[in-house]
Amino acid sequence: MNIGQAARFSGVSAKMIWYYEKIGLIPHATRSDAGYRNYTTQEANSLRFIRRSRDLGFTVEQISELLLLWRDRERTSADVKKVALCHVAELEAKIAELQAMAQMLRELASNCHGNNRPDCPIIEDLAEPANTLQRAGRPTVARKTPLFGLDTPASSRVRKATASTK
């Protein structure tokens, strides 16, 4: 089957199939005389396996390990279970982190008057150093430095307002 047929069969887009080939998750497809990719039913089933694994949130590394286990007829189910339970633990940690973030935002929002005044405990909290939050006994979440710097919609509004008042 060609890449379009393999994509429809597996539910994986052609772009993702190319990507999975590029990173070595699946072997490069054989080519027809005209240069088109050809996929066997087994390869399309591997793509379906990958799609289902991605739907369950497994990482590419975990999927690679699961694919090896799937193809190994002498595998032990204990090895498969270990990968699955490791992923469950990661998901549960992520859930706990998201719940802590939601609770913190709920508390901040409940302390915000939401009126026309500029005072806002949400903004004040976001401006605090992370270690201040830890000393206050509140959960902190690792903050990533934004890649966009001063190119956010809010910062451009501030720049325009500042430029118009000069």
KOLDREN-460533 format. One line per 10 residues: number of its first residue (from 1); their letters; for each residue x, y, z of N, C-alpha, C, CB. Coordinates in nm, 3 decimals. Each point is the difference from the previous one (the first is absolute). Last residue first. Glycine has a CB too. Example, Ala and Ser with C-alpha at 12.3 -4.5 7.8 and 13.67 -1.06 7.14 Angstrom:
2
2) SA) 1.285:-0.225:0.708:0.082:0.119:0.006:-0.077:0.109:0.073:0.118:-0.063:-0.215 | -0.089:-0.509:0.208:-0.089:0.119:0.000:0.090:0.120:0.000:-0.189:-0.117:0.125
***
This chain:
166
166) KTSATAKRVR) 0.470:5.952:2.519:0.127:0.074:-0.001:-0.010:0.125:-0.083:0.122:-0.210:0.030 | -0.466:-0.131:0.024:0.002:0.096:0.111:0.127:0.081:0.002:-0.144:-0.152:0.130 | 0.065:-0.199:-0.449:-0.098:0.105:-0.025:-0.001:0.104:0.112:-0.137:-0.164:-0.129 | 0.417:-0.223:0.157:0.045:0.086:-0.110:-0.097:0.115:-0.024:0.113:-0.197:-0.104 | -0.226:-0.134:0.421:0.115:0.078:0.048:0.047:0.096:-0.108:0.069:-0.189:0.151 | -0.406:-0.114:-0.265:-0.053:0.096:0.098:0.112:0.090:0.051:-0.180:-0.162:0.067 | 0.300:-0.189:-0.353:-0.077:0.101:-0.072:-0.052:0.108:0.093:-0.065:-0.173:-0.167 | 0.292:-0.195:0.357:0.093:0.083:-0.076:-0.075:0.110:-0.075:0.155:-0.196:-0.024 | -0.413:-0.123:0.250:0.070:0.087:0.096:0.095:0.092:-0.074:-0.018:-0.177:0.179 | -0.198:-0.149:-0.430:-0.097:0.101:0.043:0.066:0.098:0.096:-0.190:-0.164:-0.029
156) SSAPTDLGFL) 0.441:-0.204:-0.105:-0.010:0.095:-0.111:-0.102:0.108:0.032:0.063:-0.181:-0.163 | -0.005:-0.172:0.469:0.116:0.088:0.001:-0.006:0.100:-0.115:0.136:-0.183:0.106 | -0.477:-0.144:-0.078:-0.008:0.092:0.114:0.118:0.097:-0.003:-0.120:-0.174:0.135 | 0.106:-0.176:-0.458:-0.103:0.103:-0.025:-0.006:0.102:0.113:-0.131:-0.167:-0.129 | 0.602:-0.063:0.056:-0.134:-0.048:0.033:-0.101:0.109:-0.030:0.094:-0.151:0.178 | 0.410:0.140:-0.217:-0.086:-0.004:-0.118:-0.139:-0.054:0.030:0.204:-0.029:-0.136 | 0.219:0.076:0.410:-0.084:0.119:-0.002:-0.098:0.003:-0.116:0.184:0.120:0.110 | 0.013:-0.585:0.022:0.051:0.124:0.057:-0.100:0.113:-0.004:0.224:-0.071:-0.067 | -0.225:-0.420:-0.082:-0.045:0.112:-0.081:0.040:0.135:0.058:-0.187:-0.140:-0.073 | 0.251:-0.312:0.259:0.087:0.017:-0.115:-0.030:0.129:-0.075:0.017:-0.248:-0.018
146) PTKRAVTPRG) -0.081:0.123:0.565:-0.065:0.007:-0.131:0.101:0.026:-0.111:-0.207:0.084:0.111 | 0.297:-0.357:0.347:0.023:0.133:-0.056:-0.065:0.005:-0.137:0.217:0.028:0.129 | -0.397:-0.347:0.264:0.089:0.001:-0.114:0.015:0.144:-0.048:-0.066:-0.236:-0.065 | -0.059:-0.001:0.561:-0.039:0.096:-0.103:0.104:-0.002:-0.110:-0.120:0.144:0.168 | -0.074:-0.494:0.239:0.116:0.047:-0.075:-0.046:0.092:-0.112:0.128:-0.209:0.056 | -0.409:0.175:0.384:0.011:-0.075:-0.123:0.117:0.058:-0.075:-0.249:-0.052:-0.011 | 0.067:0.034:0.556:0.052:0.073:-0.115:0.010:-0.094:-0.117:0.128:0.156:0.148 | -0.425:-0.109:0.350:0.071:-0.080:-0.101:0.050:0.089:-0.112:-0.142:-0.199:0.056 | 0.098:0.380:0.449:-0.084:-0.024:-0.116:0.077:-0.081:-0.103:-0.126:0.214:0.043 | 0.277:-0.024:0.388:-0.066:-0.129:0.012:-0.092:-0.031:-0.116:0.013:0.027:0.243
136) ARQLTNAPEA) 0.297:0.352:-0.163:-0.137:0.025:0.044:-0.079:-0.130:0.011:0.009:0.225:-0.107 | 0.432:-0.223:-0.058:0.005:0.036:0.141:-0.139:0.024:0.054:0.225:0.098:-0.032 | -0.180:-0.183:-0.427:0.031:-0.121:0.077:0.002:0.031:0.148:0.133:-0.091:-0.192 | -0.191:0.445:-0.111:-0.119:-0.083:0.006:0.025:-0.125:0.083:-0.071:0.088:-0.224 | 0.430:0.196:0.135:-0.092:0.065:0.093:-0.125:-0.083:0.016:0.090:0.225:-0.065 | 0.231:-0.350:-0.259:0.035:-0.045:0.135:-0.085:0.069:0.106:0.232:-0.043:-0.079 | -0.281:0.162:-0.387:-0.053:-0.133:0.031:0.032:-0.042:0.141:0.022:-0.061:-0.239 | -0.078:0.583:0.120:0.096:-0.107:-0.029:-0.056:-0.134:0.045:0.193:0.160:0.025 | -0.535:0.231:-0.172:0.082:-0.046:0.113:0.102:-0.104:-0.046:-0.190:0.046:0.157 | -0.160:0.151:-0.436:0.122:0.080:0.006:0.093:-0.044:0.113:-0.127:0.190:-0.095
126) LDEIIPCDPR) -0.308:-0.380:0.026:0.084:-0.038:-0.113:0.133:0.074:0.002:-0.206:-0.047:-0.134 | -0.121:0.158:0.456:0.055:-0.132:0.025:0.094:-0.043:-0.112:-0.206:-0.059:0.129 | -0.031:0.464:-0.177:0.099:0.011:0.108:0.066:-0.134:0.026:-0.131:0.187:0.103 | -0.226:-0.176:-0.407:0.119:0.062:-0.058:0.110:0.010:0.105:-0.144:0.131:-0.161 | -0.265:-0.284:0.316:0.051:-0.097:-0.098:0.131:0.053:-0.059:-0.236:-0.081:-0.053 | -0.023:0.350:0.351:0.087:-0.098:0.066:0.056:-0.105:-0.096:-0.133:0.035:0.206 | -0.014:0.485:-0.296:-0.039:-0.136:-0.038:0.094:-0.099:0.067:-0.094:0.082:-0.221 | -0.054:0.483:0.139:0.051:-0.096:0.098:-0.051:-0.139:-0.034:0.009:0.178:0.177 | -0.146:0.225:-0.418:0.116:-0.074:-0.050:0.056:-0.104:0.098:0.052:0.201:-0.131 | -0.585:-0.045:0.066:0.123:0.049:0.063:0.119:-0.084:-0.049:-0.130:0.079:0.205
116) NNGHCNSALE) -0.348:-0.150:-0.303:0.070:0.089:-0.093:0.130:0.056:0.057:-0.219:0.058:-0.095 | 0.027:-0.544:0.258:-0.066:0.128:-0.027:0.085:0.084:-0.095:-0.109:-0.008:0.226 | 0.166:-0.442:0.016:-0.053:-0.001:-0.136:-0.072:0.128:-0.037:-0.021:-0.244:0.019 | 0.260:0.057:0.395:-0.131:0.065:0.000:-0.064:0.002:-0.139:0.076:0.140:0.191 | 0.270:-0.510:0.030:-0.001:0.112:-0.093:-0.141:0.059:-0.005:0.187:-0.105:-0.138 | -0.064:-0.292:0.381:0.049:0.119:0.071:0.001:0.124:-0.090:0.138:-0.150:0.143 | -0.263:-0.280:-0.310:-0.097:0.031:0.106:0.042:0.124:0.080:-0.059:-0.244:0.015 | 0.347:0.074:-0.353:-0.120:0.060:-0.059:-0.102:0.036:0.107:0.039:-0.132:-0.210 | 0.350:-0.099:0.344:0.034:0.134:-0.046:-0.123:0.071:-0.056:0.233:-0.077:-0.050 | -0.286:-0.372:0.173:0.022:0.084:0.118:0.032:0.143:-0.041:0.082:-0.200:0.127
106) RLMQAMAQLE) -0.118:-0.116:-0.472:-0.131:0.018:0.063:0.012:0.095:0.120:-0.071:-0.231:-0.076 | 0.466:0.092:-0.133:-0.070:0.101:-0.080:-0.139:0.029:0.056:0.129:-0.074:-0.201 | 0.120:-0.269:0.404:0.066:0.128:0.022:-0.071:0.111:-0.076:0.219:-0.117:0.035 | -0.367:-0.321:-0.106:-0.035:0.045:0.134:0.063:0.136:0.030:-0.018:-0.239:0.075 | 0.131:0.027:-0.481:-0.140:0.044:-0.002:-0.042:0.054:0.136:-0.050:-0.171:-0.177 | 0.478:-0.020:0.142:-0.007:0.126:-0.074:-0.143:0.054:0.000:0.193:-0.072:-0.144 | -0.127:-0.350:0.332:0.061:0.102:0.085:-0.004:0.137:-0.069:0.151:-0.175:0.104 | -0.295:-0.195:-0.351:-0.097:0.029:0.105:0.053:0.108:0.095:-0.086:-0.236:-0.016 | 0.375:0.074:-0.320:-0.107:0.081:-0.059:-0.105:0.036:0.104:0.039:-0.111:-0.220 | 0.305:-0.180:0.354:0.055:0.132:-0.029:-0.106:0.093:-0.058:0.223:-0.105:-0.039
96) AIKAELEAVH) -0.337:-0.345:0.109:0.017:0.069:0.129:0.053:0.141:-0.021:0.042:-0.221:0.114 | -0.071:-0.052:-0.494:-0.135:0.035:0.049:0.010:0.077:0.131:-0.096:-0.204:-0.112 | 0.491:0.024:-0.061:-0.043:0.115:-0.081:-0.139:0.048:0.044:0.138:-0.085:-0.195 | 0.031:-0.303:0.391:0.078:0.114:0.046:-0.041:0.126:-0.075:0.192:-0.152:0.056 | -0.384:-0.251:-0.195:-0.053:0.039:0.131:0.076:0.119:0.058:-0.071:-0.237:0.039 | 0.226:0.046:-0.443:-0.129:0.067:-0.020:-0.059:0.048:0.132:-0.040:-0.143:-0.201 | 0.435:-0.113:0.217:0.027:0.131:-0.061:-0.130:0.078:-0.020:0.203:-0.095:-0.115 | -0.241:-0.347:0.265:0.059:0.084:0.105:0.030:0.141:-0.052:0.098:-0.206:0.107 | -0.245:-0.115:-0.418:-0.110:0.036:0.092:0.053:0.093:0.109:-0.117:-0.221:-0.046 | 0.431:0.032:-0.241:-0.075:0.107:-0.067:-0.116:0.046:0.087:0.064:-0.094:-0.224
86) CLAVKKVDAS) 0.180:-0.271:0.371:0.087:0.116:0.005:-0.072:0.120:-0.062:0.207:-0.148:-0.012 | -0.414:-0.265:-0.021:-0.012:0.056:0.134:0.090:0.120:0.022:-0.059:-0.227:0.081 | 0.080:-0.007:-0.498:-0.132:0.060:0.019:-0.013:0.065:0.138:-0.096:-0.172:-0.155 | 0.490:-0.069:0.055:-0.007:0.122:-0.082:-0.133:0.072:0.023:0.150:-0.106:-0.174 | -0.099:-0.312:0.381:0.092:0.097:0.060:-0.004:0.133:-0.076:0.148:-0.189:0.076 | -0.384:-0.184:-0.247:-0.068:0.059:0.116:0.086:0.108:0.065:-0.122:-0.217:0.038 | 0.310:-0.041:-0.381:-0.101:0.091:-0.055:-0.070:0.074:0.114:-0.032:-0.151:-0.201 | 0.335:-0.183:0.322:0.072:0.112:-0.063:-0.097:0.104:-0.055:0.189:-0.155:-0.057 | -0.361:-0.245:0.232:0.050:0.084:0.109:0.075:0.121:-0.057:0.017:-0.202:0.150 | -0.172:-0.152:-0.426:-0.101:0.103:0.023:0.042:0.093:0.113:-0.179:-0.157:-0.081
76) TRERDRWLLL) 0.538:-0.083:-0.233:-0.082:-0.033:0.117:-0.101:0.112:0.017:0.190:-0.130:0.113 | 0.055:-0.064:-0.584:-0.004:0.102:0.106:-0.076:-0.053:0.120:0.010:0.184:-0.172 | 0.084:-0.382:-0.277:0.048:-0.062:0.123:0.003:0.098:0.117:0.136:-0.156:-0.139 | -0.259:0.273:-0.313:-0.097:-0.103:0.041:0.044:-0.073:0.127:-0.062:-0.029:-0.240 | 0.151:0.528:0.022:0.075:-0.109:0.064:-0.099:-0.103:0.054:0.189:0.158:0.061 | -0.332:0.254:-0.259:0.057:-0.085:-0.104:0.074:-0.122:0.056:0.022:0.204:-0.142 | -0.209:0.121:0.434:-0.110:-0.054:-0.081:0.053:-0.098:-0.103:-0.130:0.212:0.033 | 0.438:0.035:0.229:-0.066:-0.106:0.079:-0.111:-0.068:-0.081:0.054:0.126:0.211 | 0.160:0.243:-0.403:0.096:-0.110:0.012:-0.062:-0.117:0.075:0.190:0.164:-0.005 | -0.442:0.228:-0.018:0.008:-0.065:-0.132:0.096:-0.118:0.003:-0.052:0.220:-0.110
66) LESIQEVTFG) 0.025:0.051:0.493:-0.119:-0.085:-0.015:-0.001:-0.072:-0.134:-0.126:0.157:0.149 | 0.469:0.157:-0.067:0.016:-0.117:0.087:-0.118:-0.096:-0.014:0.133:0.140:0.160 | -0.162:0.265:-0.387:0.108:-0.079:-0.059:0.022:-0.127:0.081:0.109:0.209:-0.087 | -0.405:0.105:0.257:-0.059:-0.071:-0.113:0.104:-0.087:-0.067:-0.164:0.187:-0.035 | 0.307:0.095:0.378:-0.080:-0.109:0.054:-0.062:-0.083:-0.112:-0.047:0.136:0.205 | 0.279:0.251:-0.329:0.094:-0.098:0.057:-0.075:-0.122:0.055:0.161:0.187:0.058 | -0.410:0.178:-0.212:0.060:-0.070:-0.113:0.095:-0.108:0.051:-0.019:0.208:-0.145 | -0.364:-0.088:0.482:0.101:0.077:-0.071:0.054:-0.083:-0.116:0.061:0.126:0.213 | -0.569:-0.173:-0.007:0.136:-0.051:0.010:0.094:0.089:-0.079:-0.086:-0.234:0.028 | -0.413:0.272:0.025:0.097:0.093:0.055:0.141:-0.052:0.017:-0.187:0.098:0.112
56) LDRSRRIFRL) -0.236:-0.282:-0.314:0.010:-0.025:0.144:0.111:0.082:0.065:-0.087:-0.230:-0.039 | 0.017:0.251:-0.428:-0.130:0.036:0.058:0.000:-0.018:0.151:-0.112:-0.065:-0.214 | 0.483:-0.085:-0.033:0.000:0.147:0.013:-0.130:0.048:0.062:0.151:0.019:-0.199 | -0.123:-0.475:0.101:0.093:0.033:0.109:0.005:0.151:0.023:0.135:-0.205:-0.055 | -0.381:0.045:-0.311:-0.069:-0.033:0.124:0.088:0.034:0.121:-0.126:-0.185:-0.118 | 0.320:0.239:-0.306:-0.111:0.095:0.019:-0.072:-0.025:0.131:-0.027:0.015:-0.248 | 0.361:-0.319:0.117:0.058:0.128:0.041:-0.110:0.101:0.029:0.205:-0.047:-0.139 | -0.338:-0.362:-0.040:0.050:-0.021:0.136:0.057:0.132:0.055:0.053:-0.244:-0.053 | -0.172:0.237:-0.396:-0.121:-0.001:0.081:0.036:-0.016:0.149:-0.133:-0.098:-0.195 | 0.479:0.059:-0.114:-0.044:0.139:0.007:-0.127:0.012:0.085:0.101:0.044:-0.227
46) SNAEQTTYNR) 0.056:-0.472:0.137:0.092:0.067:0.091:-0.038:0.147:0.016:0.184:-0.159:-0.067 | -0.418:-0.089:-0.249:-0.041:-0.039:0.135:0.092:0.062:0.105:-0.093:-0.215:-0.091 | 0.207:0.271:-0.356:-0.119:0.081:0.030:-0.055:-0.034:0.139:-0.054:0.011:-0.247 | 0.408:-0.269:0.087:0.048:0.136:0.028:-0.117:0.092:0.033:0.196:-0.037:-0.154 | -0.302:-0.402:0.023:0.069:-0.003:0.129:0.051:0.140:0.038:0.068:-0.240:-0.042 | -0.256:0.176:-0.383:-0.105:-0.001:0.102:0.064:0.001:0.139:-0.157:-0.124:-0.155 | 0.458:0.340:-0.213:-0.066:-0.130:0.014:-0.110:0.014:0.105:0.212:-0.126:-0.065 | -0.008:0.519:-0.268:-0.009:-0.051:0.136:-0.072:-0.134:-0.001:-0.001:0.234:0.094 | 0.285:0.144:-0.439:-0.092:-0.114:0.011:0.006:-0.055:0.141:0.029:-0.056:-0.246 | 0.103:0.544:-0.051:0.017:-0.088:0.116:-0.106:-0.110:-0.005:0.095:0.191:0.138
36) YGADSRTAHP) 0.104:0.046:-0.588:-0.102:0.014:0.103:0.026:-0.097:0.115:-0.166:0.072:-0.174 | 0.415:-0.022:-0.255:0.048:0.074:0.117:-0.102:0.018:0.110:0.150:0.114:-0.153 | -0.160:-0.368:-0.280:-0.027:0.142:-0.021:0.042:0.085:0.120:-0.191:-0.064:-0.149 | 0.225:-0.409:0.156:0.087:0.046:-0.108:-0.017:0.149:-0.026:-0.012:-0.228:-0.102 | -0.108:0.093:0.592:-0.038:-0.057:-0.130:0.099:0.050:-0.105:-0.246:-0.011:0.066 | 0.369:-0.048:0.464:-0.046:0.092:-0.104:-0.037:-0.076:-0.125:0.145:0.181:0.093 | -0.127:-0.270:0.482:0.056:-0.035:-0.130:-0.059:0.095:-0.103:0.030:-0.245:0.065 | 0.017:0.417:0.437:-0.083:-0.082:-0.088:0.077:-0.036:-0.127:-0.207:0.110:0.091 | 0.427:-0.017:0.401:-0.034:0.071:-0.124:-0.077:-0.097:-0.091:0.205:0.152:0.019 | -0.245:-0.244:0.502:0.102:-0.004:-0.106:-0.047:0.079:-0.122:0.078:-0.226:0.083
26) ILGIKEYYWI) -0.225:0.371:0.413:-0.037:-0.104:-0.096:0.108:-0.002:-0.107:-0.251:0.027:0.044 | 0.345:0.240:0.303:-0.103:-0.074:0.072:-0.054:-0.113:-0.086:-0.060:0.207:0.129 | 0.403:0.144:-0.237:0.031:-0.141:0.015:-0.101:-0.080:0.080:0.233:0.066:-0.018 | -0.215:0.411:-0.144:0.060:-0.020:0.133:0.029:-0.148:0.028:-0.122:0.203:0.080 | -0.074:-0.074:-0.500:0.119:0.084:0.018:0.068:-0.027:0.134:-0.104:0.175:-0.145 | -0.314:-0.379:0.042:0.109:-0.059:-0.079:0.131:0.075:0.028:-0.163:-0.071:-0.179 | -0.222:0.246:0.369:0.035:-0.124:0.068:0.110:-0.075:-0.075:-0.234:-0.014:0.089 | 0.062:0.405:-0.291:0.074:0.032:0.123:0.044:-0.128:0.072:-0.130:0.215:0.021 | -0.149:-0.258:-0.396:0.133:0.045:-0.042:0.086:0.027:0.123:-0.096:0.100:-0.212 | -0.347:-0.195:0.300:0.066:-0.122:-0.050:0.142:0.036:-0.043:-0.222:-0.100:-0.076
16) MKASVGSFRA) -0.055:0.452:0.197:0.049:-0.072:0.117:0.069:-0.130:-0.041:-0.185:0.100:0.137 | -0.018:0.154:-0.475:0.112:0.076:0.059:0.059:-0.073:0.119:-0.105:0.212:-0.078 | -0.285:-0.385:-0.121:0.118:-0.026:-0.083:0.121:0.074:0.055:-0.148:-0.032:-0.201 | -0.233:-0.096:0.553:0.014:0.082:-0.120:0.128:-0.034:-0.076:-0.129:0.183:0.113 | -0.170:-0.524:0.184:0.119:0.082:0.015:0.017:0.081:-0.128:0.111:-0.168:0.159 | -0.438:-0.183:-0.084:-0.041:0.121:0.071:0.117:0.093:0.029:-0.184:-0.129:0.101 | 0.155:-0.314:-0.348:0.055:0.009:0.135:-0.052:0.117:0.081:0.200:-0.108:-0.089 | -0.338:0.018:-0.369:-0.012:-0.127:0.071:0.039:0.016:0.147:0.049:-0.123:-0.213 | 0.013:0.488:-0.086:-0.142:-0.024:0.027:-0.019:-0.126:0.084:-0.060:0.114:-0.216 | 0.497:-0.020:0.076:-0.045:0.105:0.092:-0.147:-0.021:0.036:0.166:0.161:-0.099
6) AQGINM) 0.025:-0.437:-0.227:0.052:-0.035:0.132:-0.046:0.101:0.105:0.200:-0.109:-0.108 | -0.305:0.200:-0.339:-0.077:-0.114:0.048:0.045:-0.044:0.139:-0.033:-0.074:-0.237 | 0.278:0.414:0.029:-0.136:0.047:0.027:-0.088:-0.112:0.054:0.025:0.171:-0.180 | 0.415:-0.272:0.034:0.001:0.072:0.127:-0.139:0.052:0.037:0.237:0.064:-0.044 | -0.230:-0.500:-0.260:0.078:0.123:-0.005:-0.014:0.076:0.133:-0.030:0.014:-0.252 | 0.012:-0.564:0.183:-0.085:0.119:0.000:0.089:0.124:0.000:-0.185:-0.124:0.122
***
